[in-house]
Amino acid sequence: MIRPLAVTLLLLAVPVQAQTGTPAPLADTQLPDPRQEAQAKALMETLRCVVCQGQSIADSDATMAGDMRALVRTRIAEGQKPAAIRQWLIDRYGRYISYDPPLDAATWPLWIAPALLLVLGGWIARGSFRRSRGR
């Protein structure tokens, strides 16, 4: 009876063990240059964590997000521009990583949809007001 309990506890511990990891050196350490740190933070706020749902790498506690924060800080400390780092990450992980996808053939519906919904809402509201005034 003790063996099934031990096996169950071991199986439950595997996912917990998989999440633990040593954070990258610059994951949670600010850069000494305040201007560079501001650039790094601004960039990190616009990049989505690839293992979290809806969190930026600046907000996520995932090990992968820590590695990405360290990568951003390291590259900015080396003098790379935030736009170049962002493009490198998009090339590596795809457009999903960006909270601000570029306007192109694949993303234009995302940019146009809010305007279309606003126009549709105005058209429905106008029709509703006309009917209520006509009574």
Disulfide bonds with the S-S distance in Angstrom:
none
